[in-house]
Amino acid sequence: MQVALPQLPGQLQRGLRSLYTVHGDEPLLAQEAADGIRATARAQGYTERTVHTVAGAHFDWSEVLAACGSLSLFADRQLIEIRIPSGKPGKDGSAALQQLAAQADGNDSTLLLVHLPRLDKATRSGAWFSALDGHGVTVQIDPVERRALPQWIAQRLAQQGQRVVAGEAGQHALQFFADRVEGNLLAAHQEIQKLALLHGPGELSFEQIEGAVLNVARYDVFKLSEAVLGGQLARAQRMIDGLRAEGESEVLVHWALAEDIRALKRVKDALNAGRPLPMALRDNRVWGLKEKLFERVLPRLGDAQIQQLLVAAQRVDGIVKGLKSPDWPTDSWQALQRLATQLCQSVSASPTRA
């Protein structure tokens, strides 16, 4: 059964199926669709989760078949995810997927979630994909067309309690926003999150949107993370001093640092669970220069270090909101300097030995 992405939340509310297939090349939307399925599954008792990535023609499908055919050792229900980055499961995979799809009917102890890239018409007509579609729910992730992007941005703003001014000024603001991100939904998502941090719920003027998208200092907040992850302590401290002098929001600076720490934790957990590093980075939306920085710093960080950084980030979160924390500065900017210093020193330390 095919379900359009906007219809997926309603379908999940009506009743969770035992088989879902998400396919498409828009990372943000595919991730959000999968997150929605996982959240519904967790709420219904699917507390154990395993992930299998089909890395090539020699992938052992017997492990997946065995996992799907066995009862969970630690939970009443289990979620099993199969990722096929190439979109080509091969002969053995085709047979295995057809068997798994047939077994999914009426199986309330195992939920199967299959991840695929964008597929051509011939592949979607194949026996294995037809089996997935016939026995479960398939969600095709289509790119947001350029002409539809302003409305998509408006809907995302509405989800966080924001709206543009009415009339021509508001339409101009949305068009300006769309022109700046040029179809890159990840970039648009980041800018929308910044607007939530900077202005909170309510009406947004064109000037506020323009300032958030174009403000060079605000982009420096995200360059700050590059300096910190690069272990460039002196540069990071200068950038924080500069951002403070320019009147930047402490909340936004903290968010940028804390988001890097949370991302390091998520990727580290994925590595500990046996995920290959490239897959773990992609799953957690780490791309570009930051991807290279993560590849360098992750071997240097142990689980205990990352946990300490998470605790520090939580304390600074309270400080920038006006709370006090023992043994920490009461001044928000001093606390941000200390958090940045801790992260810099951690990523510059000698590699952690297994």
N, C-alpha and C positions, 0 to 999 in steps of 0.2 A: 504494500500500500504506500503510495507516494503522498508525502505531506510537505507543503510549502513551509519554509522556515517560520513565517509569522504565525502559522497555524500550529506549530509544534507545542507551545505552552498549553494551548487548549486541549490538544490530544493527550498530553501527559496528565492533565487534570482529569480527563474522562476515564483514563485507565492505562497503566503502564503495560506495555507489551514486553515479550521476552526477547525480542530481536530488533535492533535499530542499526541502520546503516547511514552514515553521514559522508557525503562525497561532494567535493568542490575545492577550489584553489584559493578561497578567501580566508586566510588564517584566523582573523578575528571572529568572523561569523561562525566558522566551523568549530572553533574553540568554545564559543558561547553556547552553540547548540549541544555540544557534548557535555558542557558543564551543567546545562539544564537537565539533561538525561541523568547524569550522575547524581545531582542533588535530589531528584525525585526518587531515584533508586535508593539512596541512603535513607531517605525518610520512610521508605517502605521495607527497611530491614536488610538491604543488600550492603552489608558492612565490610565484606571482604572483597578486595579488588586485585586482579592480576592483569598484566599487560603483556601481550606477545607482539613482537615486531617482525614482520616478514622481510628479512634483510636480503634475500636472494633466492635463487632457484633451489638451493640445498636446504632450505628451511624445513625443520622437522615438524610436520603437521600432526604427528601422533601425540605430541605433548598437548596441543590445543584440544584435540579430540578427547584425550584422557581427562583433561581439566574440566571440560564441559560435561563429561559423563560421570564425574565423581561428585560426591557431596562435599560441601565445605567442611574443613576441619575446625574452623574457628568461628563460624557464623552460620545462622540458619540459611542465609542466602548469599550468593556471590555474584559479583559483576566481573565479567571477563571481556577484555578489550583486545581486538585484533587490529593492528595497524599495518596497512599495505601501502607504503609510500609510493611504489612504482605503479600501483593500480593493476598489476599483473600477478596474480597468485600462482600461475603455472598450472600444469596438468594435475599434479597432486593436490594443489591448493583448490583448484576448481571442484574436484571431487569432495574434498573435505568441507568446503563451504556449503555445498549442496546437502551434505549429510548433516552438518550443524544446523542449517536452516530448517530441515525437516524435523530435527529433534527439538527445535525451539518451541514448536506448537504445544501448548498446554504445560510447558515446563515453568513452574513458578519458583524454582529454587536457584535457577541460573539465568542471568540476563546477559545477553551477548551484544556488544557494541563494536561495530566494524567501521574503521576509518579509512577512507579512500580519497585520492585526489580527484580532480575533474576527469570524467570519463567520456570518451567519444560514444557516438550512437551505436557503433558496432559492439563495443564492450558492454554497453547497457542492455544489448539484445542477447548477450551470451547466457548460457545455461546457469552459471553460478550466480550472476547478478540477478537474473530473473527469479532464482530460488530465494535469494535474500529479500527481494521486493515482494514476492508472493507470500512468504511466511512471516514477514515482519513489516516494519515501517522504514521507508527510505526518505531521507531528507537531502534534497539537492541544494547546495549552497551556490547561489548565483551572485556574480559581482553586482554591486550597486552602480547602475548607469549614471553617467555624469549629470544628466538632466534631473535625476531623482535624488542626487546627493544633498541639495539644500533641505529637502523635506526629511531625509534621513537624519541630518544633523539636528533639525528642529525636534524630531521625535526623541533623539538621544538627550537633548537638553531637557525636554519635558520629563523624562524619566528621573532626572535629578532635581526636578522642581524649578527649572529655569525656562524662560521664553524670551524671544527677541521682541523688541518694540513692535507695535502694530503698524500696518501700512507699508508704504514704499521704503521707509528707512529700515524696517525689519527685513524685507525681502532683499534689500541691497546688502545688509549685513550677512545674510545666509549665503548669497552669491559670492561675496568676498571670501567668506570662510571656505566655501567649496573650491574656489579658485586657488587658494593658498595650499590646500592639502592635495589637490589634483588627483582625486580618486583613491588616495592611500588611506584606507579605513583605519589602519593602525595609527597613523599620524593624526587623523581626525579624532579618534578615540582619546588620544593623549591630550589634544587641545581642549576637548570637551571636559576632561577630568580637571585640567588646569582652571577652567572657568568656574567649576564647582568649588575648588579650593579658594580661588581669589574673591569670588563675589557672593557665593551662597545662593539660596533659593530666591526667586523673584525675576524681575524684568531686566534684560540686558540691552544696553544701548549699542549702537554701532561703534561708538568710541571705545567701549569696554571690550568688545570683541576684537576690534582692530588692535587695541593695545596688547591684548593677551597673545594674539597671533604674531604680531610684528616686533614686540618689545625684545630688543637684543639681550637685555639683562635677563629676561625671563628664560630665554634659551640658554643662557649661561648657567642657570640652575641645573640643566640637564648635562651641560658640559662639566659641571662640578663633579658629577658622578664618574665621568671619564678620568678626571684628575685623581679622585680618591681611589678608584679601582686600579689605577696605574701606579698607586703608591707614591704619588707626587705630593708629599705633605706640605711643603712650602707653598706650592702653587695653590693647593686646595685652601690653605689658610688665607692666602691673599684674595682668592675668589670670594670666600665667605665675608671677609672684611669689606670687599667692594660691593657685594650684594646688600650688605647692611647699610652702607653709605648711600646706596641708590634707593633705599626704601623698599627693598624686596620683602615679601611676606615670609616670616619665619616658618609658617605652616607649610608653605610650598617647598622651602629648602629642606625641612625635615622630611616631607613626603618623598622627595627625590632620593635622599640618603636611605630612608627606611625601606623604600621599594627595592633598592638594590640589595639590601640585606635579606629581605624576604625572598627575592628571586634566587639569591645564593642558597638559601635554605631549601627552597623547592627543588632546585637542580641537584643539590647535594643529596637530598632524600631520594631522588630518582636514580642517581648513580648508585647509592647504597642498595637500592632495590634491583640493580642489575641492568638498568637502562643504559644504552650506549650514550656517550656524551653528546654527539650531534642531535640525537633524538630528544634527549632531555632538554637541551637548549631550545630546540624548536618548539617543543611542547609548552615551554614557559615563555615563549615570545621574546627570546633573546637573539637579536640579529645584529648584523653590521659590526661596527667597531666594538661594541659591548660584547659580542660573541667571542671575539679574540681575547678581550680582557678576561672574561670568565674562564676561558680555556687555560689562561696562564695562572689565575689566582686560585682556582678551585683545588688543585693539588696542594696548595699551601695552607688550606683551611681545614681544620678538624671539626667534627661535630660539636665539640665543647666550645670551640672558639665562636662558631656561628651562633650557638645558643646564647653566649655572653653578649654578642652583638645585638641579638634580638631583644634581650632584656634591656640593654642600654638604649636601644631605639624606643622601647616602650616608656622608659623613664623620661626621655627627652620629649616624647609626645605629650606627656603630662605637663612638663615644664613650659613648653610653648603655649599651653592652654591655661597657664597661670597657677599650676600646682607646684608644690615643693617636693623634692626627692632627697633623701639623706645622702650626704657625701657628693652631691651634684651641685653645680652653680645654680643660683636662682635666676640669673640672667639668661634669657633664651639663646642669645647669640653665643655666649660663652659655652653653654651646653651643646650647641650645634658644633662649635669648634672642637670640643672634646670628643663628640661622637665621630666626627670626620677623622680626627687623629687616631682614634681606636681602630677605625676601619682601615685607614692607611697603613698603620703598623701591622695589622693582622695580615693584609695581603702582601706585605713586604717581607714577612718572616720567612724563615727557611721552610722548605716543603715538609708537610706532615708525613711521617712514615706510617705505613700500615701496620 
